[in-house]
Amino acid sequence: MVMARFDAATPWRAAIRELARSAPTNPVLAATAGQALMTMSARALRLAGVRVSGPFGFARVNAFMLTVVLPTARIWLQDESADLSKTMAALNESLDRAERLMDYSRPFCGPFGGSAPSAESVPPAPSDTTNGSGKSPTLSQ
């Protein structure tokens, strides 16, 4: 998913490069870009079956963003090859490094491991979201 995002953003790489250069001196831009990277990182982890909710989930998303997404993005911004081979190599290296870090930290995580609950352990969502009233639930209900 991470590589697919880089592939999709390639037409806008020059603009993203300029935004990345401006971010250190523009706190609003930096916060907005950071939030977009957090959202992308959380989505990628969720698709990989990693729990991203709660304080440990927040830490996992930040760690993934800092150890995988940002280092790969730095390479992607400079990778002018048609097949983005340097970016793919950097992504593979970053993922390997993150996996080694996770393996190393697993004994310290205890019951707070990163796997999401399996589909069998999660009760199915109710199919009727109208609460029997014909109206969708609101915050006050």
C-alpha positions in Angstrom: 0.0 0.0 0.0 2.9 2.4 0.8 4.4 1.9 -2.6 1.1 2.3 -4.3 0.7 5.7 -2.6 4.1 6.7 -3.9 3.2 5.5 -7.4 0.0 7.5 -7.3 1.6 10.7 -6.1 4.4 10.6 -8.7 2.7 13.2 -11.0 2.8 15.6 -8.1 6.3 14.8 -6.9 7.8 18.3 -7.8 5.0 20.1 -5.9 5.4 17.7 -2.9 9.2 18.3 -3.0 8.6 22.0 -2.7 6.1 21.5 0.1 8.6 19.3 2.0 11.2 22.1 1.6 8.8 24.6 3.0 7.4 22.5 5.9 10.2 23.2 8.4 9.4 26.9 8.3 5.6 26.6 8.1 4.0 25.1 11.1 0.5 24.8 9.6 1.9 23.0 6.5 4.0 20.7 8.7 1.0 19.8 10.9 -1.2 19.2 7.9 1.4 17.0 6.1 2.1 15.2 9.4 -1.6 14.4 9.8 -1.8 13.1 6.2 1.3 10.9 6.8 -0.3 9.6 10.0 -3.5 8.7 8.2 -1.6 6.9 5.5 0.5 5.1 8.0 -2.5 4.0 10.1 -4.3 2.8 7.0 -1.3 0.8 5.8 -0.9 -0.8 9.3 -4.6 -1.6 9.6 -4.5 -3.3 6.2 -1.6 -5.3 7.4 -3.6 -6.5 10.4 -1.9 -4.3 13.0 -3.9 -2.8 15.8 -3.8 1.1 15.5 -6.2 2.1 18.2 -5.3 3.2 21.8 -2.0 4.6 23.0 0.0 1.7 21.8 -1.6 1.9 18.4 -0.7 5.6 18.3 2.9 4.6 19.1 2.8 2.0 16.4 1.6 4.4 13.8 4.2 7.0 14.8 7.0 4.4 14.7 5.9 3.1 11.3 5.7 6.7 9.9 9.2 7.5 11.3 11.0 4.3 10.5 9.3 3.4 7.1 7.3 6.1 5.5 9.5 9.2 6.0 12.8 7.5 5.1 11.2 6.0 2.0 9.6 9.4 1.1 13.0 11.1 1.2 14.3 8.6 -1.4 11.1 8.8 -3.5 11.4 12.6 -3.7 14.8 12.2 -5.5 14.0 9.0 -7.4 13.5 10.0 -11.1 13.6 6.4 -12.4 10.6 5.2 -14.4 10.1 2.1 -12.2 10.9 3.8 -8.9 13.5 1.1 -8.2 15.4 3.2 -5.6 12.2 3.9 -3.8 11.2 0.2 -3.7 14.6 -0.8 -2.5 14.4 1.9 0.3 10.9 0.7 1.2 12.1 -2.9 1.5 15.1 -1.9 3.6 12.9 0.2 5.9 10.3 -2.6 6.3 13.1 -5.1 7.1 14.5 -2.7 9.7 11.1 -2.1 11.2 10.4 -5.9 11.4 13.8 -6.4 13.1 12.9 -3.6 15.6 9.5 -5.2 16.2 11.0 -8.6 16.8 13.5 -7.1 19.2 10.8 -5.2 21.1 8.3 -8.1 21.2 9.5 -9.4 24.6 9.0 -6.0 26.1 5.4 -5.5 24.7 3.8 -8.2 26.8 0.0 -8.3 26.3 0.2 -5.1 24.1 1.4 -6.8 21.0 0.5 -5.3 17.6 -1.7 -7.9 16.0 -5.3 -6.9 15.4 -8.0 -9.3 16.7 -8.9 -12.0 14.2 -12.1 -11.9 12.3 -13.4 -14.8 14.4 -13.0 -12.9 17.6 -14.8 -9.8 16.5 -18.6 -9.9 16.8 -20.3 -9.0 13.5 -21.6 -5.4 13.2 -25.3 -5.0 13.4 -26.9 -4.6 9.9 -29.6 -2.2 11.1 -28.1 1.2 12.0 -31.5 2.9 12.4 -32.1 1.9 16.0 -35.6 0.7 15.0 -36.8 4.3 14.7 -36.2 4.7 10.9 -33.6 7.3 11.7 -29.8 7.0 11.8 -28.3 7.3 15.3 -27.0 10.7 16.4 -24.6 11.7 19.1 -27.4 12.5 21.5 -28.9 9.0 21.2 
